[in-house]
């Protein structure tokens, strides 16, 4: 299959330039609004995950922290479905003191 390497001339070239001029900026703006929507969704998910600890889980985290300190994996092992990262984020967001 041969590819035509001659430069495009006449009205078809003008139409192509007009297409590029109009479509490329629209595509870029669509991506930025999609990126913003994704960032908003991630922020909402992050906020919700911090609040999804039951009172029983909170009590157990506090008791375990008093016993073993910042051994998040050990604490998470006592709470089904929780990871060490989730426990640490919860503790930091809830009980950490800023100095």
C-alpha distance (Angstrom), angle and dihedral (degrees) to the residues before:
residue distance angle dihedral
X1 . . .
X2 3.79 . .
X3 3.78 122.2 .
X4 3.78 118.8 -142.0
X5 3.80 106.8 -124.7
X6 3.81 96.8 178.2
X7 3.79 114.7 118.3
X8 3.76 113.9 -103.3
X9 3.77 112.7 -111.8
X10 3.75 137.6 -175.4
X11 3.78 128.4 18.2
X12 3.83 96.9 -21.4
X13 3.81 89.4 61.7
X14 3.80 90.3 50.2
X15 3.80 90.6 50.1
X16 3.80 90.8 50.3
X17 3.81 91.5 50.9
X18 3.81 90.3 48.3
X19 3.80 89.8 50.0
X20 3.81 91.8 51.7
X21 3.79 91.3 45.5
X22 3.82 93.0 52.2
X23 3.80 104.7 32.9
X24 3.80 104.3 41.5
X25 3.84 95.2 59.6
X26 3.82 90.2 47.1
X27 3.80 91.5 52.4
X28 3.79 90.6 50.0
X29 3.80 92.3 50.7
X30 3.81 91.2 48.5
X31 3.80 90.0 55.0
X32 3.78 93.3 50.4
X33 3.80 92.6 52.1
X34 3.81 89.7 46.9
X35 3.81 89.8 50.3
X36 3.80 90.6 50.1
X37 3.80 91.4 50.0
X38 3.81 90.4 50.0
X39 3.81 91.6 49.7
X40 3.82 90.8 49.9
X41 3.80 91.0 50.0
X42 3.82 91.3 49.6
X43 3.81 91.2 50.3
X44 3.82 91.8 50.1
X45 3.80 91.5 47.8
X46 3.79 90.6 48.7
X47 3.81 92.0 51.3
X48 3.80 92.7 47.7
X49 3.81 94.3 48.9
X50 3.81 90.8 56.0
X51 3.81 91.2 56.8
X52 3.79 99.6 45.0
X53 3.80 98.5 92.4
X54 3.78 117.6 114.8
X55 3.79 120.8 -134.3
X56 3.82 89.4 -108.5
X57 3.81 90.2 54.1
X58 3.81 91.1 47.8
X59 3.80 91.8 51.1
X60 3.79 92.0 47.8
X61 3.81 92.1 48.8
X62 3.81 90.8 51.4
X63 3.81 93.0 47.9
X64 3.78 93.2 45.6
X65 3.80 91.8 46.8
X66 3.80 90.0 54.3
X67 3.81 89.6 51.2
X68 3.81 103.2 40.7
X69 3.81 106.3 13.2
X70 3.78 119.9 -146.3
X71 3.79 96.1 -6.9
X72 3.80 92.3 128.8
X73 3.80 96.2 172.8
X74 3.79 90.9 54.6
X75 3.81 91.1 49.0
X76 3.82 92.0 45.8
X77 3.79 89.4 51.7
X78 3.81 88.8 64.6
X79 3.83 93.6 51.5
X80 3.82 113.5 65.1
X81 3.80 114.3 -132.4
X82 3.81 95.6 15.6
X83 3.79 126.7 112.1
X84 3.77 127.8 -148.0
X85 3.81 89.0 -112.9
X86 3.81 92.2 54.9
X87 3.79 91.9 49.5
X88 3.79 92.9 48.0
X89 3.83 92.7 47.7
X90 3.79 90.5 48.7
X91 3.80 92.2 49.2
X92 3.78 93.7 45.9
X93 3.81 93.2 47.7
X94 3.82 94.5 44.6
X95 3.79 108.2 32.5
X96 3.78 107.1 18.0
X97 3.79 115.2 113.5
X98 3.79 120.4 -143.5
X99 3.75 115.2 -141.3
